[in-house]
Amino acid sequence: MAKKSLTFNEQMKGFPWYQLFFLSMIRIVEPMSFTSLFPYVYYMVKDFHVSPDNAQVSKYSGYLASCFALCQVLTAYNWSKVSQQYGRKPTLLLGLFGTGISLLVLGFAKYYYQTLLARGMMGLLNGNVSIIRTVIGELATERRYQGVAFSMLPLLFETGAVIGPMVGGYLVFREENNTYPPNWFPASVKRLVKIYPYSLPNIAIFAYILISILVNFLFLEETHPDYKNRKDYGLIIGDFIKKHIFSIKVKQRAWNTNYAGNHSNVDPEQDHIINETTPLVHSSTTQEISSPYHRNNMTENIDHDDIDESENTSEAESIQSLPLLTRRESVALIRTYSIVENTDITPTDTNVAFDGCAENSAIHHVLHTSVFYPISVSFIMALHTIVFNEFLPIFLAYELEKDPSDSTQLVSKFPWKISGGIGYSSEQTGTLLSTTGIFGVLVVIFIFPTIDRKYDCLTIFRTLVKIYPVLYLIIPYVVFLQKDWIPRWATVCYLYFITGSKTLCSSLTNPQITLLIHNSSPLSCRAVINGATISISSSARFVGPLIWGYLMSWTQEYEIAWLGWWSLGIISAIAWLQSYKIDPIDDEDEEEEDNENTGSMRRRTLLERSSSLRSLRNKSKVSLHGG
């Protein structure tokens, strides 16, 4: 379904570019760390000599991915709770540091169990994905920003998917593959690589993580509604650097004003706008006058009999004459004329739902409301995409099996007998994945904004998710392009078509399902639901490699490699069918926008009367102080 189209300038006016840039430095770390292993995981497992034969490499490689996902299942939800209790920024920085430590353990591993430990640490010590989703929602509070803001997630994933395989493919040097460090490498690095051939990629990414920690400590702002005005020493140093080194004008921080002492959770400018644009200003003025400090000063310096009673009467009449607003109009008024974020609203509803859970609880919403369906689809999507990402490089790395009696013929026989792979090296796999990652970046930058402006989330998702089953059906038949009479470029084109199509689908569908989950979640537990979603998706990433690791090894042993990939096609088709149970969100947004436009005249009248009331209040203050 098409929706009202906005120009790019209209859509991006006021977009929080700078904060999302700093946030992107954090988000890109996980895909870099995760995908850098793909080009060389096949050779790493072989070097550890844990697999009895090459056909079993898939199984042991699947253990590595499952170990990471299992640990993420156990901790992602808790990391979200930590961010809710202590703030987003410190939790994100702690997650970065945990990832860096796990990479060093992986790079210097000498035994298989050490790699399992490293991947487990990476899952345990980093819950940043769910927290970043919440932060994006707290930065991009307007619907026109959300599509582009949430598209940053696949954009950064694809960017990390470019850098990660490139780093892993080109910084691993194995004598068994006749690959050696360049001559210009220092002698110490050459000695290190000879002992630890998989250390350089992880050291390079660890260096980037240290830079990201420093930059975000200095410039990333807290977005948690309760802590965003808390004194941040990192921002203090960052503001000093911007002001005195780069001559950049810095904003006024809440902790630098006297106002922050009594209003630690509200930005002074936001509170000023609320008071200036709503009739609540009278109650705040009354509270100010009734405070002990002002009451004592008034008693000492003025005579209450001097107050003009007619002005007070006029003020009271003005308040009584204000029109009564419905709840929808009140929320629309605040959202239109103030910059207070929706996430600042603290719900107080504690009623028990029909399922016995509190209506504000994450369990109730995840299992028994409309958010269940997009989360379930997210689970299925995570399941088949992680299997694709993990096992396509392994499938390509399997040696091409020729007929022992005739070296010009393949062991595989079309269509049902498929065995082995095509013998791709880590460099070839890294180039393939990095190139398609670049394509994914271009898709998010140039294609996604246009599609998002013209079509709603569900239309985009349902259209593109149909492509996955087709891709999984044709993957194993790349083996039959390895015949002597077929040119090599045919294999390259075939693989780029598969990986490019998959990248196109994931780049355009992932932000849509994330946005559907975000907008289907209530404000009261949105951060916790995001954490639960990551845990649920991580459980798919645990189950997928574990099951398909056995399945891929078993199908290789019995020369029916197509079965593992076709089963993924069935799983992805279920996600497409399940998407028809998801409730659309854009129609509701447009209806609410129409209602807001219909009530605009009433709100303007309210503002005019509020302005008149403010004038009366100021005049009353002058009288109170003997002006």
Secondary structure as UniProt FT lines:
FT   HELIX           8..12
FT   TURN            13..14
FT   HELIX           17..27
FT   HELIX           29..35
FT   TURN            36..40
FT   HELIX           41..48
FT   HELIX           54..56
FT   HELIX           57..86
FT   HELIX           88..107
FT   HELIX           112..124
FT   HELIX           128..139
FT   HELIX           143..170
FT   HELIX           175..177
FT   TURN            183..184
FT   HELIX           187..195
FT   TURN            197..198
FT   HELIX           199..219
FT   TURN            225..229
FT   HELIX           233..244
FT   HELIX           254..256
FT   HELIX           259..262
FT   TURN            264..265
FT   HELIX           268..277
FT   TURN            279..280
FT   HELIX           281..290
FT   HELIX           292..301
FT   HELIX           304..306
FT   HELIX           309..320
FT   HELIX           327..337
FT   HELIX           342..344
FT   TURN            354..355
FT   TURN            359..360
FT   HELIX           362..368
FT   TURN            370..371
FT   HELIX           372..397
FT   STRAND          402..403
FT   TURN            404..405
FT   STRAND          406..410
FT   TURN            414..416
FT   STRAND          417..418
FT   HELIX           426..442
FT   HELIX           443..447
FT   HELIX           448..454
FT   HELIX           457..464
FT   TURN            465..466
FT   HELIX           467..474
FT   HELIX           475..482
FT   TURN            484..485
FT   HELIX           488..520
FT   HELIX           523..525
FT   HELIX           526..557
FT   TURN            558..559
FT   HELIX           562..578
FT   HELIX           579..581
FT   HELIX           586..598
FT   HELIX           600..624
FT   TURN            625..626
//
